Amino acid sequence: MAPAQRTIEVRFGEQLTRGGQIARSAFTSGPAIAWVTVLLLLPMVGILVTSVLSRGPYGEIAPVLTTDNYKRLLGFGLLGFDPQYPIIIARSLLLAAGTTVVCLLAGFPLAFFISSLPGRAKQVALTLVVIPFWTNLLIRTYAWQLLLGPDGWLAEAASALGLVDEGSPLYPGTFAVYLGMLCAYLPFLVLPLYTSVEKIDWAIAEAASDLGADGPRVFLHAILPQVMPGMVAGMILVFIPATGQFVIPDLLGGAKTVMLGNAIQQQYGASRDWPFGAAITLVGMVVVLGGLLVQQRVARKSGQPAGEGML
């Protein structure tokens, strides 16, 4: 019987056996795989398992399988249908969608403006876009309370224009919430969109104009398809974290409404209902995965690698 032969491959000028390939892969990719497994995959599995368990009489996790957490999340409880949590989910998604639209309206012209600047001014403008990240979100939100208060210059300007009564603050209210969300998430949309704007082939726009297309048609058919990957990536980067945002709505909205993030914090905190909190958390994960799938599909249609528009 012929002895087993070892398979030897030559890669980058080196002879590697199967064991050598495994050892090199473990050395180069092993730490990253272990990091993702321990800090991402295992917690996700733990949340998934916890979501189908029960809450004990003292708030402990009881090893009893149940689907009641998801039924309750859909509004079906012991006392019949209660739309509380479906409304919370819908409210959070609506806030995230509104924030995305507001950031898109403000970020689209800003990205084109930055792209039109000369080299040094462009770097300064990009730095100014990122500067809000240098300050904690909570501090920035409290700062908006001062600016929108009755003694702030924004409230005084609105009073001079007749938008509010004299001495009235601009918060709490919907305007204050969206202004705070815009300040918090605008860079997430501008930066990916800017990378796509920088790559625009203006010769295509000139050709469309030479063929008789007016301004709106040139934008829709020659410019928008080229910036679509960055735009979609930016919209997803805004929509996903905005879905779980609750600090800004609480501080600038008067803490009158419960958002998805509030519901999760309450279940893991005061209510001590970890299984139900895990079920709510999975909803956020589904939103994240859905957004990533949308970005991947758009990137595939545009002929670019998935995630190229991401930061």
C-alpha positions as CSV (number, residue, x, y, z in Angstrom):
1,M,0.0,0.0,0.0
2,A,1.5,3.3,-1.1
3,P,2.2,5.8,1.7
4,A,0.0,8.9,1.9
5,Q,1.5,11.8,0.2
6,R,1.6,15.3,1.8
7,T,0.1,18.1,-0.3
8,I,2.5,21.0,-0.6
9,E,1.5,24.3,-2.1
10,V,3.8,27.1,-3.0
11,R,2.4,30.5,-2.1
12,F,4.4,33.8,-2.2
13,G,7.6,31.8,-2.7
14,E,7.1,29.5,0.3
15,Q,6.2,25.8,0.5
16,L,3.3,25.3,2.8
17,T,1.8,22.0,3.9
18,R,-1.9,21.7,5.0
19,G,-0.7,22.2,8.6
20,G,1.3,25.2,7.7
21,Q,-1.6,26.8,6.0
22,I,-3.8,26.2,9.0
23,A,-1.2,27.6,11.4
24,R,-0.7,30.7,9.3
25,S,-4.4,31.3,9.0
26,A,-4.8,30.8,12.7
27,F,-2.0,33.3,13.4
28,T,-3.3,36.0,11.0
29,S,-7.1,35.6,11.2
30,G,-7.5,33.8,14.5
31,P,-7.5,36.9,16.8
32,A,-10.1,38.6,14.6
33,I,-12.3,35.6,14.4
34,A,-12.0,35.1,18.2
35,W,-12.8,38.7,18.8
36,V,-16.0,38.6,16.6
37,T,-17.0,35.2,18.1
38,V,-16.6,36.3,21.8
39,L,-17.9,39.9,21.5
40,L,-20.5,39.5,18.7
41,L,-21.7,36.0,17.9
42,L,-21.9,34.6,21.4
43,P,-23.8,37.6,22.8
44,M,-26.2,37.5,19.9
45,V,-26.8,33.8,20.6
46,G,-27.3,34.6,24.2
47,I,-29.9,37.3,23.4
48,L,-31.7,34.9,21.1
49,V,-31.8,32.2,23.7
50,T,-32.9,34.6,26.4
51,S,-35.7,35.9,24.3
52,V,-37.5,32.6,24.3
53,L,-37.1,32.0,28.0
54,S,-39.5,33.1,30.8
55,R,-39.2,35.6,33.6
56,G,-39.3,34.2,37.1
57,P,-41.4,35.6,39.9
58,Y,-38.4,37.6,41.3
59,G,-37.1,38.8,38.0
60,E,-34.8,35.9,37.3
61,I,-34.5,34.1,34.0
62,A,-36.6,30.9,34.2
63,P,-35.5,28.0,31.9
64,V,-39.0,27.6,30.5
65,L,-39.3,28.0,26.7
66,T,-42.1,30.4,25.6
67,T,-43.2,32.6,22.7
68,D,-45.0,35.0,25.0
69,N,-42.3,37.6,24.7
70,Y,-42.8,37.9,21.0
71,K,-46.6,37.8,21.4
72,R,-46.4,40.7,23.9
73,L,-44.1,42.6,21.6
74,L,-46.8,42.3,18.9
75,G,-49.4,43.5,21.3
76,F,-51.0,40.3,22.4
77,G,-51.0,40.0,26.2
78,L,-52.9,38.4,29.0
79,L,-55.6,41.1,29.0
80,G,-56.0,41.1,25.2
81,F,-54.6,43.2,22.5
82,D,-52.5,46.3,23.6
83,P,-50.8,48.3,20.9
84,Q,-48.3,49.8,23.3
85,Y,-45.2,48.1,22.0
86,P,-46.2,48.1,18.3
87,I,-46.7,51.9,18.7
88,I,-43.3,52.2,20.3
89,I,-41.6,50.3,17.5
90,A,-43.5,52.4,14.8
91,R,-42.7,55.6,16.6
92,S,-39.0,54.7,16.7
93,L,-38.9,53.8,13.1
94,L,-40.8,57.0,12.2
95,L,-38.3,59.1,14.1
96,A,-35.4,57.3,12.4
97,A,-37.0,57.8,9.0
98,G,-37.6,61.4,9.6
99,T,-34.1,61.9,10.9
100,T,-32.8,60.2,7.7
101,V,-34.8,62.5,5.5
102,V,-33.7,65.7,7.4
103,C,-30.1,64.6,7.2
104,L,-30.4,63.8,3.5
105,L,-31.9,67.2,2.7
106,A,-29.2,69.0,4.7
107,G,-26.3,66.7,3.8
108,F,-26.8,66.5,0.0
109,P,-26.0,70.1,-0.8
110,L,-23.3,70.1,1.9
111,A,-21.5,67.2,0.4
112,F,-21.5,68.8,-3.1
113,F,-20.3,72.1,-1.5
114,I,-17.4,70.5,0.2
115,S,-16.5,68.6,-2.9
116,S,-16.3,71.9,-4.8
117,L,-13.8,73.5,-2.4
118,P,-10.1,73.7,-3.1
119,G,-7.8,71.2,-1.4
120,R,-6.9,72.9,1.9
121,A,-10.4,74.4,2.4
122,K,-11.9,71.0,1.7
123,Q,-9.9,69.4,4.5
124,V,-11.0,72.2,6.9
125,A,-14.7,71.7,5.9
126,L,-14.4,67.9,6.5
127,T,-12.9,68.6,9.9
128,L,-15.7,71.0,10.8
129,V,-18.2,68.2,9.9
130,V,-16.5,65.8,12.3
131,I,-16.0,68.3,15.1
132,P,-19.3,67.5,16.8
133,F,-18.0,64.0,17.5
134,W,-15.3,65.5,19.7
135,T,-17.9,66.3,22.3
136,N,-20.1,63.8,24.2
137,L,-23.6,63.4,22.8
138,L,-25.1,64.1,26.2
139,I,-23.2,67.4,26.5
140,R,-24.3,68.4,23.0
141,T,-27.9,67.7,23.8
142,Y,-27.8,69.8,27.0
143,A,-26.2,72.6,24.9
144,W,-29.2,72.5,22.6
145,Q,-31.4,73.0,25.6
146,L,-29.5,76.2,26.4
147,L,-29.6,77.4,22.8
148,L,-33.3,76.6,22.4
149,G,-34.3,77.9,25.9
150,P,-36.2,81.2,26.3
151,D,-33.0,83.2,26.7
152,G,-31.2,81.5,23.8
153,W,-30.6,83.5,20.6
154,L,-32.5,80.9,18.5
155,A,-35.6,81.4,20.6
156,E,-35.2,85.2,20.4
157,A,-34.8,85.0,16.6
158,A,-37.9,82.8,16.4
159,S,-39.8,85.3,18.6
160,A,-38.7,88.2,16.4
161,L,-40.0,86.4,13.4
162,G,-43.3,85.7,15.1
163,L,-42.9,82.0,15.1
164,V,-43.2,81.7,18.9
165,D,-44.4,83.9,21.7
166,E,-41.9,86.2,23.3
167,G,-40.1,84.5,26.2
168,S,-41.2,81.0,25.0
169,P,-38.6,78.2,24.5
170,L,-38.2,76.2,21.4
171,Y,-38.1,73.0,23.4
172,P,-39.6,70.5,24.3
173,G,-41.1,69.8,21.0
174,T,-40.7,68.0,17.7
175,F,-38.6,70.8,16.2
176,A,-36.0,70.5,19.0
177,V,-35.9,66.7,18.7
178,Y,-35.2,66.8,15.0
179,L,-32.7,69.6,15.3
180,G,-30.8,67.6,17.9
181,M,-31.0,64.4,15.8
182,L,-29.7,66.4,12.8
183,C,-26.7,67.7,14.7
184,A,-26.0,64.1,16.0
185,Y,-26.2,62.2,12.8
186,L,-25.5,64.6,9.9
187,P,-21.8,63.5,9.7
188,F,-22.9,59.9,9.3
189,L,-24.5,60.9,6.0
190,V,-22.2,63.6,4.7
191,L,-19.0,61.6,4.8
192,P,-20.1,58.5,2.8
193,L,-22.0,60.8,0.4
194,Y,-18.9,63.0,0.0
195,T,-16.8,60.0,-1.0
196,S,-19.2,59.2,-3.8
197,V,-19.5,62.8,-4.9
198,E,-15.7,63.0,-5.2
199,K,-15.8,60.1,-7.7
200,I,-18.5,61.6,-10.0
201,D,-17.6,61.4,-13.7
202,W,-18.7,64.9,-14.8
203,A,-18.2,63.9,-18.5
204,I,-21.4,61.8,-18.2
205,A,-23.3,64.9,-17.0
206,E,-21.9,67.0,-19.8
207,A,-22.8,64.3,-22.4
208,A,-26.4,64.2,-21.0
209,S,-26.6,68.0,-21.3
210,D,-25.2,68.0,-24.8
211,L,-27.9,65.5,-25.8
212,G,-30.6,67.9,-24.7
213,A,-31.3,66.9,-21.1
214,D,-32.3,69.7,-18.8
215,G,-31.0,70.2,-15.3
216,P,-33.3,67.9,-13.4
217,R,-32.9,65.1,-16.0
218,V,-29.1,65.5,-15.8
219,F,-29.2,65.1,-12.1
220,L,-31.6,62.1,-12.0
221,H,-30.0,60.1,-14.8
222,A,-26.4,61.2,-14.8
223,I,-25.4,62.3,-11.3
224,L,-27.8,60.5,-8.9
225,P,-26.9,57.0,-10.0
226,Q,-23.2,57.7,-9.4
227,V,-23.7,59.0,-5.9
228,M,-26.4,56.4,-5.0
229,P,-24.0,53.9,-3.2
230,G,-22.7,56.6,-0.9
231,M,-26.1,58.1,-0.3
232,V,-27.7,54.7,0.6
233,A,-24.7,53.9,2.9
234,G,-25.1,57.2,4.6
235,M,-28.9,56.8,5.0
236,I,-28.3,53.4,6.6
237,L,-25.6,54.8,8.9
238,V,-28.2,57.4,10.1
239,F,-31.3,55.2,10.2
240,I,-29.8,52.3,12.2
241,P,-28.5,54.2,15.2
242,A,-31.4,56.7,15.1
243,T,-33.8,53.8,15.6
244,G,-32.5,53.1,19.1
245,Q,-31.9,56.7,20.1
246,F,-33.7,57.8,23.2
247,V,-31.5,60.4,24.9
248,I,-32.2,63.2,22.4
249,P,-36.0,62.6,22.4
250,D,-36.0,62.4,26.2
251,L,-34.0,65.7,26.8
252,L,-35.4,67.7,23.9
253,G,-38.8,66.2,23.6
254,G,-39.8,66.4,27.3
255,A,-39.6,62.7,28.0
256,K,-43.2,62.4,27.0
257,T,-42.9,59.4,24.7
258,V,-41.2,56.1,25.0
259,M,-38.8,55.0,22.2
260,L,-37.3,51.6,21.4
261,G,-34.2,52.4,23.4
262,N,-36.2,53.4,26.4
263,A,-38.2,50.2,26.3
264,I,-35.0,48.1,26.2
265,Q,-33.4,50.0,29.1
266,Q,-36.5,49.7,31.2
267,Q,-36.8,45.9,30.7
268,Y,-33.1,45.4,31.6
269,G,-33.4,47.9,34.5
270,A,-36.4,48.7,36.5
271,S,-38.7,45.9,35.2
272,R,-36.1,43.2,35.4
273,D,-37.7,41.4,32.5
274,W,-34.6,40.3,30.6
275,P,-36.3,37.8,28.3
276,F,-38.7,40.5,27.1
277,G,-35.9,43.0,26.8
278,A,-34.0,40.4,24.7
279,A,-37.0,40.1,22.4
280,I,-37.1,43.9,21.9
281,T,-33.3,43.9,21.3
282,L,-33.8,41.4,18.5
283,V,-36.1,43.8,16.8
284,G,-33.2,46.3,16.7
285,M,-30.9,43.6,15.3
286,V,-33.4,42.8,12.5
287,V,-33.5,46.5,11.6
288,V,-29.7,46.6,11.4
289,L,-29.5,43.4,9.3
290,G,-32.3,44.7,7.0
291,G,-30.4,48.0,6.5
292,L,-27.2,46.1,5.7
293,L,-29.0,43.9,3.2
294,V,-30.4,47.0,1.4
295,Q,-26.9,48.5,1.2
296,Q,-25.5,45.3,-0.1
297,R,-28.2,45.0,-2.8
298,V,-27.7,48.6,-3.9
299,A,-23.9,48.2,-4.0
300,R,-24.3,45.0,-6.1
301,K,-26.6,46.7,-8.6
302,S,-24.1,49.6,-8.9
303,G,-21.3,47.3,-9.6
304,Q,-19.3,48.2,-6.5
305,P,-18.2,46.0,-3.6
306,A,-20.6,45.8,-0.8
307,G,-19.7,48.3,1.9
308,E,-17.6,50.5,-0.3
309,G,-19.7,53.5,0.5
310,M,-19.4,52.9,4.3
311,L,-16.9,54.7,6.4
